[in-house]
Amino acid sequence: NAGVTQTPKFQVLKTGQSMTLQCAQDMNHNSMYWYRQDPGMGLRLIYYSASEGTTDKGEVPNGYNVSRLNKREFSLRLESAAPSQTSVYFCASSDSGVGTGELFFGEGSRLTVL
Amino acid sequence: DQQVKQNSPSLSVQEGRISILNCDYTNSMFDYFLWYKKYPAEGPTFLISISSIKDKNEDGRFTVFLNKSAKHLSLHIVPSQPGDSAVYFCAASATGVTNAGKSTFGDGTTLTVKP
């Protein structure tokens, strides 16, 4: 099983450009998440989707939009990239309320905005 | 206002000794805590968790202790191995296991285990 797959792994953008980060999971999880990690800091929740058809804002949603395309896929879009959005982005999924409720993370997407 | 704090950015221990990683929290609504481990260029992976109804949870070499009155938890690794060298994140949830995915994370502690 691939688990959680994110694309692209690396991207360089110019200020004002747009892009979409793609994420897919093959674990049949209901919930999916987008986190960002800045240097020397922990992970901060951008958006999450508790189940197919629903999305909600997390701690740092400004400048982002998301789409829960189906149960497997959850994309993150930057409409007009800013240097402050330079970060490593992690997609994650979980089987909420089951077992430990742990997050399963993708390998991350490193985004640089010039 | 950082609700989950890992005050030691780094920790270095000798192979075979005990590693103790600490985490403090300020939000008394947190009732479920998790530890994740992260290697460079990889996503974090789950290590161990503990509910606020317990004060200890053990899994092999890893034990997490929770002191609710002090709002403090710690992760003990015994014995430490070079492969344990990684960044360790403490995370806390205010809605138990149900929404553990929406946890608040600390900034992480980089553990280095020397051979």
Interface residues (C-beta under 8 A of the other chain):
Chain A: V4 S31 Y33 G40 M41 G42 L43 R44 L45 Y48 A50 G58 E59 F90 A92 S94 S96 G97 V98 G99 T100 G101 E102 L103 F104 F105 G106 E107 G108
Chain B: V4 Q6 P9 Y32 L34 Y36 A41 E42 G43 P44 T45 F46 S49 F89 S93 G96 V97 T98 N99 A100 G101 K102 S103 T104 F105 G106 D107 G108
